[in-house]
Amino acid sequence: MTRPRWALVIAVAWTLVGLLSASRWYLFRLSAGLPHPVGEALASSLPSCWFWALLTPAIVWLSHRFRLERGAWGRPLALHGLFSLGFALIDAGASLTILAPFLPQPPD
C-alpha cells in the first residue's frame, strides 16, 4: 500500500475512533439530562484523535524497529514501556498547549 493510502487509512481510522468517543460523550450527557450539543461532543474528541493519527506512523515504526520476539523480549519490552510513557507525555503536553484552545472549556 502506498504512503498516501496509508495516511488516508490512519486518518479514517482515528476519525472513526473520534466519532465513537463523541457519540459516547453525547449519549452520556443525553442520559444524564445535561446539555448535549453535537458540536461540543465532536470538538472534545476529534482533535485528540487526529493528534494520535499524526503520532501513529512513529508508533508503527518503533514497533517494527523494536520487535517483541521469543527469547529476546526483555529489552524491547522495556523500550516499548519507555516509548509508551513518552507518547503519553507528548499527548498530555499537546493537550495542555496545542489542543487546549480548540477543546471545550469547563464552565467557571
C-alpha distances in whole Angstrom, upper triangle without the diagonal:
4,7,8,6,7,10,11,10,12,15,15,16,18,20,21,22,24,25,26,28,30,31,32,34,35,37,38,40,41,43,45,46,45,43,40,38,35,34,35,33,30,31,32,28,26,26,26,23,21,22,21,17,18,19,16,14,17,18,15,15,19,18,17,19,22,21,24,25,28,31,30,29,32,31,27,28,31,28,26,29,30,26,26,30,29,26,29,31,28,28,32,32,30,31,35,34,31,31,35,36,33,34,37,40,42,46,49
4,6,5,6,9,10,11,12,14,15,16,18,20,21,23,24,26,27,29,30,32,33,35,36,37,39,41,42,43,45,47,45,43,40,38,35,33,35,33,30,30,31,28,25,25,25,22,20,21,20,17,17,18,16,13,17,18,15,15,19,19,18,20,23,23,26,27,31,33,31,31,33,31,28,29,31,28,26,30,30,26,27,30,28,25,28,30,27,27,31,31,29,30,34,33,30,29,33,34,32,33,36,39,42,45,48
4,5,5,6,9,10,10,12,14,15,16,18,20,21,22,24,26,27,28,30,32,33,34,36,37,39,40,42,43,45,43,41,38,36,33,31,32,31,27,28,29,26,22,22,22,20,17,18,17,14,13,15,13,10,13,15,13,13,17,18,16,18,21,22,25,27,30,33,31,29,32,30,26,28,29,26,24,27,27,23,24,27,25,22,25,27,24,24,28,28,25,27,30,29,26,26,30,31,28,30,33,36,39,42,45
4,5,5,6,9,10,10,12,14,15,16,18,20,21,22,24,26,27,28,30,31,32,34,36,37,38,40,42,43,41,39,36,34,30,29,30,29,25,26,27,24,21,21,21,19,16,17,17,13,13,16,14,12,15,17,16,16,20,20,20,22,25,25,28,30,33,36,34,32,35,33,29,30,32,29,27,29,29,25,26,28,26,24,26,28,25,24,28,28,25,27,30,29,25,25,29,29,27,28,31,35,37,41,43
4,5,5,6,9,10,10,12,14,15,16,18,20,21,23,24,25,27,29,30,31,33,35,36,37,39,41,42,40,38,35,33,30,28,30,28,25,26,27,24,21,21,22,19,16,18,17,14,14,16,14,13,16,18,15,17,20,20,19,22,24,24,27,29,32,35,33,32,34,33,29,30,32,29,27,29,30,26,26,29,27,24,27,29,26,25,29,29,26,27,31,30,27,26,30,30,28,29,32,35,38,41,44
4,5,5,6,8,10,10,12,14,15,17,18,20,21,22,24,26,27,29,30,31,33,35,36,37,39,41,39,38,34,33,29,28,29,27,24,25,25,22,19,20,19,16,14,16,14,11,12,13,11,9,13,14,12,13,16,16,16,18,21,21,23,25,29,32,30,28,30,29,25,26,28,25,23,25,26,22,22,25,24,21,23,25,23,22,26,26,24,25,29,28,25,24,28,29,26,27,30,33,36,39,42
4,5,5,6,9,10,11,12,14,15,16,18,20,21,22,24,26,27,28,30,32,33,34,36,37,39,37,35,32,30,27,25,26,25,21,22,23,20,16,16,17,14,12,13,12,9,9,11,10,9,12,14,12,14,17,17,17,20,22,22,25,27,31,34,31,30,31,30,26,27,28,25,23,25,25,22,22,24,22,19,22,24,21,20,23,24,21,22,26,25,22,21,25,26,23,24,27,30,33,36,39
4,5,5,6,8,10,10,12,14,15,16,18,20,21,22,24,25,26,28,30,31,32,34,36,37,35,34,30,28,25,23,25,23,20,21,22,19,16,16,17,14,12,14,14,10,11,14,12,12,16,16,15,17,20,20,20,23,25,25,27,30,33,36,34,32,34,33,29,29,31,28,26,28,28,24,24,27,25,22,24,26,23,21,25,26,22,23,27,26,23,22,25,26,23,24,27,30,33,36,39
4,5,5,6,9,10,11,12,14,15,17,18,20,21,23,24,25,27,29,30,31,33,35,36,35,33,30,28,25,24,25,23,20,21,22,18,16,17,17,14,12,15,13,10,12,14,11,11,15,15,13,16,19,18,18,21,23,23,25,27,30,33,32,30,32,31,27,27,29,27,24,26,27,23,22,25,24,21,23,25,23,21,25,26,23,24,27,27,24,23,26,27,24,25,27,31,33,36,39
4,6,5,6,8,10,11,12,14,15,16,18,20,21,23,24,26,27,29,30,32,33,35,33,32,28,27,24,23,23,21,18,19,20,16,13,14,14,10,9,11,9,6,9,10,8,9,12,12,11,14,16,16,17,19,21,21,23,26,29,32,30,28,29,28,25,25,26,24,21,23,23,20,19,22,21,17,19,21,19,17,21,22,19,20,24,24,21,19,23,24,22,22,25,28,30,34,36
4,6,5,6,9,10,10,12,14,15,16,18,20,21,22,24,26,27,28,30,31,33,31,29,26,24,21,20,21,19,15,16,17,14,11,12,12,9,7,10,9,6,8,11,10,11,14,15,14,17,19,19,20,23,24,25,26,29,32,35,33,31,32,31,28,27,29,26,23,25,25,22,21,23,22,18,20,22,19,17,20,21,18,19,22,22,19,17,21,22,19,19,22,25,28,31,34
4,6,5,6,9,10,10,12,14,15,16,18,20,21,22,24,26,26,28,30,31,30,28,25,23,20,19,20,18,15,17,18,14,11,13,14,10,9,13,12,9,12,14,12,14,17,17,16,19,22,21,22,25,26,26,28,30,33,36,35,32,34,33,29,29,31,28,25,27,28,24,23,25,24,21,22,24,22,20,23,24,21,21,25,25,22,20,23,24,20,21,23,26,29,32,35
4,5,5,6,9,10,11,12,14,15,17,19,20,21,23,25,26,27,29,30,29,28,25,24,20,20,21,18,15,17,17,13,11,14,13,9,10,12,11,8,12,13,11,13,16,15,14,18,19,18,20,23,24,23,25,27,30,33,32,29,31,30,27,26,28,26,22,24,25,22,20,23,22,19,19,22,20,18,21,23,20,20,24,25,22,20,23,24,21,21,23,26,28,31,35
4,5,5,6,9,10,10,12,14,15,16,18,20,21,23,24,26,27,29,27,26,22,21,18,18,18,15,13,14,14,10,8,10,9,6,6,9,7,6,10,11,9,12,15,14,14,17,19,18,20,23,24,24,25,28,31,34,32,29,30,30,26,25,27,25,21,22,23,20,18,20,20,16,17,19,17,15,18,19,17,16,20,21,18,16,19,21,18,17,20,23,25,28,31
4,5,5,6,9,10,10,12,14,15,16,18,20,21,22,24,26,27,25,24,20,19,15,15,16,13,10,12,13,9,7,9,10,7,7,10,10,9,12,14,13,16,18,18,18,21,23,22,24,26,27,27,29,32,35,37,36,33,34,33,30,29,30,28,25,26,27,23,21,23,23,19,19,22,20,17,19,21,18,17,21,21,19,16,19,20,16,16,18,22,24,27,30
4,5,5,6,9,10,10,12,14,15,16,18,20,21,22,24,26,24,23,20,19,15,16,17,14,11,14,14,10,9,12,12,9,10,13,12,11,15,16,15,17,20,19,19,22,24,23,25,27,28,28,28,31,34,37,35,33,34,34,30,29,31,29,26,26,28,25,22,24,25,21,21,24,22,19,21,23,21,20,23,24,22,19,21,22,19,18,20,23,25,28,31
4,5,5,6,9,10,11,12,14,15,17,19,20,21,23,24,23,23,19,19,16,16,16,13,11,13,12,9,8,11,10,7,9,12,10,10,14,15,13,17,19,17,18,21,22,21,23,26,26,26,26,29,32,35,33,30,31,31,28,26,28,26,23,23,25,22,19,21,22,18,17,20,19,16,18,21,18,17,21,22,20,17,19,21,18,17,19,22,23,26,29
4,5,5,6,9,10,10,12,14,15,17,18,20,21,23,21,20,16,16,13,13,12,10,7,9,9,5,5,8,8,6,8,11,10,11,14,15,15,18,20,19,20,23,24,23,26,28,28,28,29,32,35,38,36,33,34,33,30,29,30,28,25,25,26,23,20,22,22,18,17,20,19,15,17,19,17,15,19,20,18,14,16,18,15,13,15,18,20,23,26
4,5,5,6,9,10,10,12,14,15,16,18,20,21,19,18,15,14,11,11,12,9,7,10,10,7,7,11,11,9,11,14,14,14,17,18,18,21,23,22,23,26,27,26,28,31,31,31,32,35,37,40,39,36,37,36,33,32,33,31,28,28,29,27,24,25,26,22,21,24,22,19,21,23,20,18,22,23,21,17,19,20,16,15,16,19,21,24,27
4,5,5,6,9,10,11,12,14,15,16,18,20,19,19,15,15,12,14,14,10,10,13,12,9,10,13,13,11,13,16,15,15,19,19,18,22,24,22,23,26,27,26,28,31,31,30,30,33,36,38,37,34,35,35,32,30,32,31,27,27,28,26,23,25,25,22,21,24,23,19,21,24,21,19,23,24,23,19,21,22,19,17,18,21,21,24,28
4,5,5,6,9,10,11,12,14,15,17,19,17,17,14,14,12,13,12,8,8,11,9,6,8,11,11,9,12,14,14,15,18,18,18,22,23,21,23,26,26,25,28,31,30,30,30,33,36,38,37,33,34,34,31,29,30,29,26,25,27,24,21,22,23,20,18,21,20,17,18,21,19,16,19,21,20,17,18,19,16,14,15,17,18,21,24
4,5,5,6,9,10,11,12,14,15,17,15,14,11,11,8,9,9,5,5,8,7,6,8,11,11,11,13,15,16,16,19,20,20,24,25,24,25,29,29,29,31,33,34,33,34,37,39,42,40,37,38,37,35,33,33,32,29,29,30,27,24,25,26,22,21,23,22,18,19,22,19,17,20,21,20,16,17,18,15,12,13,16,16,19,23
4,5,5,6,8,10,10,12,14,15,14,14,10,11,9,11,11,7,8,12,11,9,11,15,15,14,16,19,19,19,22,23,23,26,28,26,27,31,31,30,33,36,35,35,35,38,40,43,42,38,39,39,36,34,35,35,31,31,32,30,27,28,29,25,24,26,25,22,23,25,23,20,23,25,24,20,21,22,18,16,16,19,19,21,25
4,5,5,6,9,10,11,12,14,14,14,11,13,11,13,12,9,11,13,11,10,13,16,15,14,17,19,19,20,23,23,23,27,28,26,27,31,31,30,33,35,35,34,34,37,39,41,40,37,37,38,35,33,34,33,30,29,30,29,25,26,27,24,22,25,25,21,21,24,23,20,23,25,24,20,21,22,19,16,16,18,18,20,24
4,6,5,6,9,10,11,12,11,11,8,10,9,11,9,6,9,11,9,9,12,14,14,14,17,19,19,20,23,24,24,27,29,27,28,32,32,31,34,36,36,36,35,39,41,43,42,38,39,39,36,34,34,34,30,29,31,29,25,26,27,24,22,24,24,20,20,23,21,18,20,23,22,18,18,19,17,14,13,15,14,17,20
4,6,5,6,9,10,11,9,9,6,8,7,10,9,6,9,11,10,11,13,16,17,16,19,21,21,22,25,26,26,30,31,30,31,34,35,34,37,39,39,39,39,42,44,46,45,42,42,42,39,37,38,37,34,33,34,32,29,30,30,27,25,27,27,23,23,26,24,21,23,25,24,20,20,21,18,15,13,16,16,17,21
4,5,5,6,8,10,10,11,8,11,10,13,12,10,12,15,14,14,16,19,19,19,22,24,23,25,28,28,28,32,33,31,32,36,36,35,38,40,40,39,39,42,44,46,45,42,42,43,40,38,39,38,35,34,35,34,30,31,32,29,27,29,29,25,25,28,27,23,26,28,27,23,23,24,21,19,17,19,18,20,23
4,5,5,6,9,9,10,9,12,12,15,13,10,14,16,13,14,17,20,19,19,22,24,24,25,28,28,28,32,33,31,33,36,36,35,38,40,39,39,38,42,43,46,45,41,41,42,39,37,37,37,34,32,34,33,29,29,31,28,26,28,28,24,24,27,26,22,24,27,27,23,22,24,21,18,16,18,16,18,21
4,5,5,6,5,7,6,9,11,13,11,9,13,15,13,14,17,20,20,20,23,25,25,26,29,30,30,34,35,33,35,38,38,37,40,42,42,42,41,44,46,49,47,44,44,44,42,39,40,39,36,35,36,34,31,31,32,30,27,29,29,25,24,27,26,22,24,26,26,22,21,22,20,17,14,16,14,15,18
4,5,5,6,7,6,9,11,14,13,11,15,17,15,16,19,22,22,22,25,27,27,28,31,32,32,36,37,35,37,40,40,39,42,45,44,44,43,46,48,51,50,46,47,47,44,42,42,42,39,37,39,37,34,34,35,33,30,32,32,28,28,30,29,25,27,30,29,25,24,25,22,19,17,19,17,18,21
4,5,8,10,10,13,14,17,16,14,17,20,18,19,22,24,24,24,27,29,29,30,33,34,33,37,38,36,38,41,41,40,43,45,44,44,43,46,48,50,49,46,46,47,44,41,42,42,39,37,39,38,34,34,36,33,31,33,33,29,29,32,31,27,29,32,31,27,26,28,25,22,20,21,19,20,23
4,5,9,10,13,15,18,16,15,18,20,18,19,22,24,24,25,28,29,29,31,34,34,34,38,39,37,39,42,42,41,44,46,45,45,44,47,49,51,50,46,46,47,44,42,42,42,39,37,39,38,34,34,36,33,30,32,33,29,28,31,30,26,27,30,30,27,25,26,25,21,19,19,17,17,20
4,7,8,12,14,17,16,15,19,20,19,20,23,25,26,26,29,31,31,33,35,36,36,40,41,39,41,44,44,43,46,48,48,48,47,50,52,54,53,49,49,50,48,45,45,45,42,40,41,40,37,37,38,35,33,34,35,31,30,32,31,28,29,31,31,28,26,27,25,22,19,19,17,17,20
4,6,10,12,15,12,12,16,17,16,18,21,23,23,24,27,28,29,30,33,33,34,38,39,37,39,42,42,42,45,47,46,46,46,49,51,53,52,48,48,48,46,43,43,43,40,39,39,38,35,34,36,33,30,31,32,28,27,29,28,24,25,28,28,24,22,23,21,18,15,15,13,13,16
4,6,10,12,10,11,14,15,14,17,19,21,22,23,25,27,28,29,31,32,33,37,38,37,39,42,42,41,44,46,46,46,46,50,52,54,53,49,49,49,46,44,44,44,41,39,40,38,35,35,36,33,30,31,31,28,27,29,27,24,25,27,26,23,21,21,19,16,13,14,13,12,16
4,6,9,8,7,11,12,12,14,16,18,19,20,22,24,25,26,28,30,30,34,35,34,36,39,39,39,42,44,43,44,44,47,49,52,50,47,47,47,44,42,42,41,38,37,38,36,33,33,34,31,29,30,29,26,25,27,26,22,24,26,25,21,20,20,18,15,12,14,14,14,18
4,5,5,7,9,10,11,13,15,17,18,19,21,23,24,25,27,29,29,33,34,33,35,38,39,38,41,43,43,44,44,47,50,52,50,47,47,47,44,42,43,42,38,38,38,36,33,33,34,31,29,30,29,25,25,27,25,21,23,24,23,20,19,18,15,13,11,14,14,15,18
4,5,5,6,9,10,11,12,15,16,17,18,20,22,22,24,26,27,30,32,31,32,35,36,36,38,40,41,41,42,45,47,50,48,45,46,45,42,40,41,40,36,36,37,34,32,32,32,29,27,29,28,24,24,26,24,21,23,24,22,19,19,18,15,13,12,15,16,17,21
4,5,5,6,9,10,10,12,15,15,16,18,20,21,22,25,25,28,30,30,31,34,35,35,37,39,40,40,41,45,47,50,48,45,45,44,41,40,40,39,36,35,36,33,31,31,31,27,26,27,26,22,23,24,21,19,21,21,19,16,16,15,12,11,10,13,15,16,20
4,5,5,6,9,10,12,13,15,16,18,19,20,22,24,25,28,29,29,31,33,34,34,37,39,39,40,40,44,46,49,47,43,43,43,40,38,38,37,34,33,34,31,29,29,29,26,24,25,24,20,20,22,19,16,18,19,18,14,13,13,10,8,6,10,11,13,17
4,6,5,7,9,11,12,13,15,17,18,19,21,22,23,26,28,27,29,32,32,32,35,37,37,37,37,41,43,46,44,41,41,41,38,36,36,35,32,31,32,30,27,27,27,24,22,24,23,19,20,21,19,16,18,20,19,15,15,15,12,10,9,12,13,15,19
4,5,5,6,8,10,11,12,14,15,16,18,20,21,24,25,25,26,29,30,30,32,34,35,35,36,39,42,45,43,39,40,39,36,35,35,34,31,30,31,28,26,26,26,23,22,23,22,18,19,21,18,15,18,19,17,13,14,14,11,9,10,13,15,18,21
4,6,6,7,9,11,11,13,15,16,17,19,21,24,25,24,26,29,30,30,33,34,35,36,36,40,43,45,43,40,40,39,36,35,35,33,30,30,30,27,25,25,25,22,20,21,20,16,17,18,15,13,15,16,14,10,11,11,7,6,7,11,13,16,19
4,6,7,8,10,12,13,14,16,17,19,20,23,24,23,25,28,28,29,32,33,33,34,35,38,41,43,41,37,38,37,34,32,32,31,28,27,28,25,23,23,23,20,18,19,18,14,14,16,14,11,13,15,14,10,10,11,8,5,6,9,11,14,17
4,6,6,6,9,10,11,13,15,16,17,20,21,20,22,25,26,26,28,30,30,31,31,35,38,40,38,35,35,34,32,30,30,29,26,25,26,23,21,21,21,18,16,18,17,13,14,16,14,11,15,16,14,11,12,13,10,8,10,13,15,18,21
4,6,5,6,9,10,10,12,14,15,18,20,19,21,24,24,25,27,29,30,30,31,35,37,40,38,35,35,34,31,30,31,29,26,26,26,23,21,22,21,18,17,19,17,14,15,17,14,12,15,16,14,10,13,13,10,9,12,15,17,21,24
4,5,5,6,9,10,11,13,14,17,18,18,20,23,23,24,27,28,29,30,31,35,38,40,37,34,35,33,31,30,30,27,25,25,24,22,20,20,19,16,15,16,14,11,13,14,10,9,12,13,10,7,10,11,8,8,11,14,17,20,23
4,5,5,6,9,10,11,12,16,16,16,18,21,21,21,24,26,26,27,28,32,34,37,34,31,31,30,27,26,26,24,22,21,21,18,16,17,16,13,12,13,11,8,10,12,9,7,11,12,10,7,10,12,10,9,12,15,17,20,23
4,5,5,6,9,10,10,14,15,14,16,19,19,20,22,24,25,25,26,30,33,35,33,30,30,29,26,25,26,24,21,21,21,18,16,18,17,13,13,15,13,10,13,15,12,11,15,16,13,11,14,16,13,12,15,18,20,23,26
4,5,5,7,9,10,12,14,14,16,18,19,20,22,24,25,26,27,31,34,36,34,31,32,30,27,27,27,25,22,23,22,19,18,19,18,14,15,16,14,11,14,15,12,12,15,15,12,10,14,15,12,13,16,19,22,25,28
4,5,5,7,9,11,12,13,15,17,17,19,21,22,23,24,26,29,33,35,32,29,30,28,25,25,25,22,20,20,20,16,15,16,15,11,12,13,10,8,11,12,8,9,13,13,10,9,12,14,12,13,16,19,21,25,27
4,5,5,6,9,10,10,12,14,15,15,18,19,20,21,22,26,29,31,29,26,27,25,22,21,22,19,17,17,17,14,12,14,13,9,10,12,10,8,11,13,10,11,15,15,13,12,15,17,16,15,19,21,23,27,29
4,5,5,8,10,10,11,13,15,16,17,19,20,21,23,26,30,32,30,27,28,27,23,23,24,21,19,20,20,16,15,17,16,12,14,16,13,11,15,16,13,14,18,18,15,14,17,19,17,17,21,23,26,29,32
4,6,7,8,10,11,13,14,16,17,18,20,21,24,27,30,32,30,27,28,26,23,23,24,21,18,20,19,15,15,17,15,11,14,15,12,11,15,15,12,14,17,16,13,13,17,19,17,18,21,24,26,30,32
4,6,6,6,9,10,11,13,15,16,17,18,20,24,27,29,26,24,24,22,19,19,20,17,15,16,15,12,11,13,11,8,11,12,9,9,13,13,12,14,17,16,14,14,18,20,19,19,23,25,27,31,33
4,5,5,6,9,10,10,12,14,15,16,18,22,25,27,25,22,23,22,18,19,20,17,14,16,16,12,12,15,13,10,13,15,13,12,16,17,15,17,20,20,18,17,21,23,21,21,25,27,29,33,35
4,5,5,6,9,10,11,12,14,15,18,21,25,27,24,22,24,22,18,19,20,17,15,17,17,13,14,17,15,12,15,17,15,15,19,19,17,19,22,22,20,20,23,25,24,24,28,30,32,36,38
4,5,5,6,9,10,10,12,14,17,20,23,25,22,20,21,19,16,17,17,14,12,15,14,10,11,14,12,10,13,15,12,13,17,17,16,18,21,21,19,20,23,25,24,25,28,30,32,36,38
4,5,5,6,9,10,11,12,14,17,21,23,20,18,19,17,14,14,15,12,10,12,12,8,9,12,11,9,12,14,12,13,16,17,16,18,21,22,20,20,23,26,25,25,28,30,32,35,37
4,5,5,6,9,10,11,13,16,20,22,19,17,19,18,14,15,17,14,11,14,15,11,12,15,14,12,15,18,16,16,20,21,20,22,25,25,23,23,26,29,27,27,30,32,34,38,40
4,5,5,6,9,10,13,16,20,22,19,17,19,17,13,15,16,13,12,15,15,12,13,16,15,13,17,19,17,18,21,22,21,23,26,26,24,25,28,30,29,29,33,35,37,40,42
4,5,5,6,8,11,14,18,19,16,14,16,13,10,12,13,9,8,12,11,8,10,13,12,11,15,17,15,17,20,21,20,23,25,25,24,25,28,30,29,29,33,34,36,40,42
4,6,5,6,8,11,15,17,14,12,14,13,9,10,12,10,8,11,12,10,11,14,14,13,16,18,17,18,21,22,22,24,27,27,26,26,29,32,31,30,33,35,37,40,42
4,6,6,9,11,15,17,14,13,16,14,10,13,15,12,11,15,15,13,14,18,17,16,19,21,20,21,25,26,25,27,30,30,29,29,32,34,33,33,36,38,40,44,46
4,6,10,12,15,17,14,13,15,12,9,12,14,11,11,14,14,12,14,17,16,16,19,21,20,22,25,25,25,27,30,30,29,29,32,35,34,34,38,39,41,45,46
4,7,9,13,14,10,9,11,9,5,8,10,8,8,11,12,11,13,16,15,16,18,20,20,21,24,25,25,27,30,30,29,30,33,36,35,34,38,39,41,44,46
4,6,10,11,9,8,11,10,6,8,11,10,9,13,14,13,14,17,18,18,20,22,22,23,26,27,27,29,32,32,32,32,35,37,36,36,39,40,42,45,47
4,7,9,7,5,8,9,6,7,10,10,9,12,14,14,15,17,19,19,20,23,23,24,27,28,29,30,33,34,33,33,36,39,38,37,39,41,42,46,47
4,6,6,5,9,10,9,10,13,13,13,15,18,17,18,21,22,22,24,27,27,28,30,32,32,34,36,37,37,37,39,42,41,40,43,45,46,49,51
4,6,6,10,12,11,11,15,16,15,18,20,20,21,24,25,25,27,29,30,31,33,35,35,37,39,40,40,40,42,45,44,43,46,47,48,52,53
4,6,8,11,11,12,14,16,16,18,20,21,22,24,26,27,28,30,31,32,34,36,37,38,40,42,41,41,44,47,46,45,48,49,49,53,55
4,6,7,8,9,11,12,13,15,17,18,19,21,23,24,25,27,28,29,31,33,34,35,37,39,38,39,41,44,43,43,45,46,47,51,53
4,6,5,6,8,10,10,12,14,15,16,18,20,21,22,24,25,26,28,30,31,32,34,36,35,36,38,41,40,39,42,43,44,47,49
4,6,5,6,9,10,11,13,14,15,17,19,20,21,23,24,26,27,29,30,32,33,35,35,35,37,41,40,39,42,42,43,47,48
4,5,5,6,9,10,11,12,14,15,16,18,20,21,22,24,26,27,28,30,32,33,33,34,36,39,39,38,41,41,42,46,47
4,5,5,6,9,10,10,12,14,15,16,18,20,20,22,24,25,26,28,30,31,31,31,34,37,36,35,38,39,40,44,46
4,5,5,6,9,10,10,12,14,15,16,18,20,21,23,24,25,27,29,30,30,30,32,36,35,34,37,38,38,42,43
4,5,5,6,9,10,11,12,14,15,17,18,20,21,23,24,26,27,29,29,30,31,35,35,33,36,37,37,41,42
4,5,5,6,8,10,10,12,14,15,16,18,20,21,22,24,26,27,27,27,30,33,33,32,35,35,37,40,41
4,5,5,6,9,10,10,12,14,15,16,18,20,21,22,24,25,25,26,28,31,30,29,32,33,34,38,40
4,5,5,6,9,10,11,12,14,15,16,18,20,21,23,24,25,25,27,30,30,29,31,32,32,36,37
4,5,5,6,9,10,11,12,14,15,16,18,20,21,22,23,24,25,29,29,28,31,31,32,36,37
4,5,5,6,8,10,10,12,14,15,16,18,20,21,21,21,24,27,27,26,29,30,31,35,36
4,5,5,6,9,10,10,12,14,15,16,18,20,20,20,22,25,25,24,27,27,28,32,34
4,6,5,6,9,10,10,12,14,15,17,18,19,19,21,24,24,23,26,26,27,31,32
4,5,5,6,9,10,10,12,14,15,16,17,18,20,23,23,22,25,26,27,31,32
4,5,5,6,9,10,10,12,14,15,15,15,18,21,20,20,23,24,25,29,31
4,5,5,6,9,10,10,12,14,15,14,16,20,19,18,21,21,23,26,28
4,5,5,6,8,10,11,12,13,14,15,19,19,18,21,21,22,26,27
4,6,5,6,8,10,10,11,12,14,17,17,17,20,21,23,26,27
4,5,5,6,9,10,10,10,12,15,15,14,17,18,20,23,25
4,5,5,6,9,10,10,10,14,15,13,16,16,18,21,22
4,5,5,6,8,9,10,13,14,14,17,17,19,22,23
4,5,5,5,6,8,11,11,12,15,16,18,22,23
4,6,6,5,6,9,10,9,12,12,15,18,20
4,6,7,5,9,11,10,12,12,14,17,18
4,6,6,8,10,11,14,14,16,19,20
4,6,7,8,10,13,14,17,20,21
4,6,5,6,10,11,15,18,20
4,5,5,8,8,11,14,16
4,6,8,9,12,15,16
4,7,9,13,15,17
4,6,10,13,15
4,7,9,12
4,6,9
4,6
4
